[in-house]
Amino acid sequence: MKKINYLVLFTFAVLMLSSCGGLNKMQDMSADVSYKVSPELLEEHGDKVAVKIDVKYPAKYFNKSAILTATPVLKYEGGETAYEAKKLQGEKVEANNQVIAFTTGGSFSYTSTVDFNEDMMKSDLVIRVSAEMKGKTLDFEDYKIAEGVIATPKLVVVDPKPVMVGDKFERIVPETYKADIHYLINKADIRKSELTSEDIVGLTEYVKKANENERINLKGVQLSAYASPDGELDLNTKLAENRQISAEKYLKAELKKAKVEAGNAEDFMMKNFTPEDWDGFKTLMEASNIQDKELILRVLSMYSDPVVREKEIKNISKAFEAIEVEILPQLRRSKYLVNVDLVGYTDDELKALWASDADALKLEEILYTATLFEDLDTKLAIYKKASANFPNCFRAINNVGYILVLQGDAENAKVAYESAKELADNDIVNNGLGCCALMMGDVEAAEQLFTSSMGAGDAVNYNLGIIKVMKGEYEAAANYFGNTDEINTALVKLLRDDFEGAMATINKVKCECATKYYVKAVIAANMDQDDLAFETLKLATEKKADFKARAKVDMEFAKYFENATFKTIVE
């Protein structure tokens, strides 16, 4: 028979009992371990839930031979999420973990982060401990140290602002018709050849048309007569005056034949004459290729006396020969400027044309017509028609994207903006593409597009503010939002604990949407305005029933969870 070594068995049994006893003692004393969680209510920021736990172990708790693995875990309905584990060891353990002394105890600070999910709003933060000593392990019971996750930043409204490109429609458009009568040197009579020139023939037709068309307002005529700056001043003065008289006589006769009654009014024709047209001379000279042109222009700048000017220019003999042929004949003239106002369609007429004959509308008219309707579907139809009729106009297709963003149709809006970008790669279009990216969940692409399109105006600042809220950068978001009267502006003030400012802003928000009232309820709860919190929460849940489920687990309302009024609202 084999001999049994009872001494060895006894020793092994003692070691086993002392080992398990040490771990059991640590488990029994778990309630003496101090945990301080910061913040006391965990918070979601930038899709993360960070935690800081200050842990203090009492004296004579941590067995000198034990290794303890502590893991904070968020437990919620349907699952759990563990933070990074922390290993600690007793004084006799030969490893590289933080040591906790047996005699004096010890402490440490722990920080970690996990990704947020909506289920975490109703959750328990527990410490899950597994202890090991001399080859034996013991799992402690989970120890609850905090409850729930505040997810107020998730109330951010993802409503990026596109930018519409305006029309250039003008109801009253000034127009001027210009015609000239030219004279021979030292003459003031109108030659028959001048009366058959294209601009003079067109002058009568233009005035007649303006007089007969109710959409053309004939305002008057400016008549200016000139003499060229060569010759004696007295002669030129008389010539210019006589040219004015002959030009006036001709036009009045034409107006009478065309039965333009307005021509009889004293202020219909504004008249003046210029004896020596040095300004016209300079303009024609600058546009010419005459030899010594720069020298002649220098003479004009050096001398103001017309006699000296003429003398100095004539001294440049070769140039003056060209001037006599190319320049001076053009200055011996009378000039007519017929001024009219083109009167566009009224708003009602434009609406009627949209309904009956949209193809008759010009580009600016149809773009303007879209602004006359409040209904987004009608606006969209008009902009689509504009882009079809005027395919090279980026404004029309940009505004198609603009309306689609407002309607929440990011995919089709993106198609429109991409087409607009082929016509005009600018900040307004890129901001629109950023709106689409943000609505489709591509936050990084949206931020890049917004950052590169700051020239599109204040809308870009607002859009970047939304992204900063989503990333948990509330100071930056506040700077982007400024003092705008938006739900998100109030939300950022709430997140920065500016409750008074948040309430002042939310009260200025014009929309009557559910999120406005839910955010206001949260603000009121933080300000201990219970009646207002209940009133606005009720409005929010009436407008959007989904807010009932959220409110039930929203730790912003934790103090009301057992309140009868609150329960009535959320049930």
PyMOL commands that set and color helices and strands:
alter all, ss='L'
color gray80, all
select helices_A, chain A and resi 6-28+30-32+118-121+152-155+192-195+198-212+233-257+261-264+278-287+293-302+306-315+317-326+328-331+347-356+358-360+363-370+376-389+394-406+410-423+427-439+443-451+454-456+458-470+474-481+487-495+499-506+514-526+530-543+546-553+555-560+564-570
alter helices_A, ss='H'
color red, helices_A
select strands_A, chain A and resi 34-38+42-45+48-57+67-76+79-82+86-89+98-99+106-115+123-133+136-139+143-147+149-150+172-182+216-226+269-274+333-343
alter strands_A, ss='S'
color yellow, strands_A
deselect
rebuild
show_as cartoon
